Amino acid sequence: MIPAEFDYTAPTTLEEAVRRLAGTQGAKVLAGGMSLIPALKLRLAQPPLLVDIGRIPELDGVSVSGGKARIGARTPHAALLAHPALADAPIFADTAAVIGDVQVRNRGSFGGSLAHADPAADWPAVFLALGGEARMLGPKGKRSVGADDFFVGMLQSALREDEILTELVVPLETKRAGAAYGKLRQPASGFAIVGAAVQLMADRKGRIDEIRIGVTGVNPVPFRAKSVEARLRGQSPDAAALRTLCAQIDEADPTGDLHASAEYRRHLAGVFTARAVAKAIERAKE
Ligand SMILES: Cc1cc2nc3c(=O)[nH]c(=O)nc-3n(C[C@H](O)[C@H](O)[C@H](O)COP(=O)(O)OP(=O)(O)OC[C@H]3O[C@@H](n4cnc5c(N)ncnc54)[C@H](O)[C@@H]3O)c2cc1C
């Protein structure tokens, strides 16, 4: 279908982009367009103005300092596939490698995926597991929101209409820490039928000390599997124990669709969580 008519602007500074966005009621940010353009074509979105943030250099790139990675919101998925600054955080490569296809990975952005808050997107689970922080700029100034408060509804993040997500800050744990992501892909689109991301820290005896688990594809909103986190703390489970400890995710409340029944999704959530925990434990030993 052909989108409804809209105006288009491509500012080169963040301040100008915020001014343009705030200046037109209903205006929308255009990042990679991988989710927004299909929505325009289906007329699910009919914004009067698109503010393209693709020409604002400060929104693109990755840097690491003080034990934290700073990822510009417009950074494409492909840039996180093998970024030298993220060499010690292979969960980024795990995830970027399984998003859509080459075109989607080159056009779509890390921040766009989080802002769009698709219930089957991959980065939201990772962002939750890593305990990231989202930074945004709007007409009233800067603001930041922690990962646990960022996803507020189906396709709804904590971003206000007139705000631009500028960067994502993620603490990089190194000592006896490991993180991993895995999913069952929907064969046509690549979206997650179920995806689980885990970050954990082990103590000197190899027991799980700290753990965060993010799950996507199951509920309308990505969530932390806190019930499983609590069960795993203090444990050093073998493979069989891990499967048992992860099998029941109390927070999971799936509905069925043509790709997977609710029961199958619930089962898969446990399976993929156990696999991601096992991989994270291995990485924590490296
Ligand atoms: C064929 C196909 C397969 C896909 N497969 C997968 C997959 O396997 N896994 C997966 O996770 N995703 C998948 N996607 C989605 C893809 O990853 C998108 O890149 C992502 O969802 C949105 O990023 P974008 O940069 O394209 O954002 P856009 O489409 O440009 O924007 C999406 C929404 O977010 C808002 N937005 C974007 N950036 C900002 C910002 N900085 N500040 C404020 N608001 C912002 C926009 O206004 C819009 O509402 C797929 C998409 C397609 C078309």
The ligand as an ORCA input file, in Angstrom:
! r2SCAN-3c Opt
* xyz 0 1
  C      11.861     -8.384      7.548
  C      12.174     -7.906      8.943
  C      12.696     -8.800      9.848
  C      12.980     -8.397     11.163
  N      13.484     -9.307     12.039
  C      13.744     -8.932     13.288
  C      14.279     -9.862     14.229
  O      14.579    -11.008     13.937
  N      14.493     -9.411     15.498
  C      14.240     -8.125     15.873
  O      14.460     -7.781     17.039
  N      13.753     -7.223     15.006
  C      13.512     -7.586     13.724
  N      13.027     -6.649     12.841
  C      12.821     -5.263     13.295
  C      14.120     -4.469     13.095
  O      15.097     -4.952     14.003
  C      14.005     -2.943     13.329
  O      15.280     -2.452     13.100
  C      13.655     -2.409     14.651
  O      12.532     -3.006     15.169
  C      13.382     -0.889     14.575
  O      14.549     -0.201     14.332
  P      14.633      0.941     13.232
  O      15.932      1.637     13.431
  O      14.390      0.390     11.880
  O      13.455      1.934     13.678
  P      12.282      2.619     12.850
  O      11.534      1.624     12.071
  O      12.808      3.786     12.113
  O      11.403      3.154     14.071
  C      10.627      2.284     14.839
  C       9.868      3.086     15.909
  O      10.745      3.570     16.906
  C      10.780      5.007     16.930
  N      12.177      5.396     17.072
  C      13.243      4.854     16.411
  N      14.381      5.389     16.849
  C      14.048      6.302     17.794
  C      14.805      7.184     18.620
  N      16.141      7.231     18.576
  N      14.129      7.990     19.490
  C      12.772      7.948     19.552
  N      12.017      7.116     18.811
  C      12.647      6.304     17.944
  C      10.166      5.450     15.608
  O       9.546      6.717     15.716
  C       9.164      4.325     15.345
  O       7.988      4.560     16.091
  C      12.746     -7.034     11.544
  C      12.228     -6.120     10.612
  C      11.943     -6.549      9.322
  C      11.410     -5.547      8.345
*
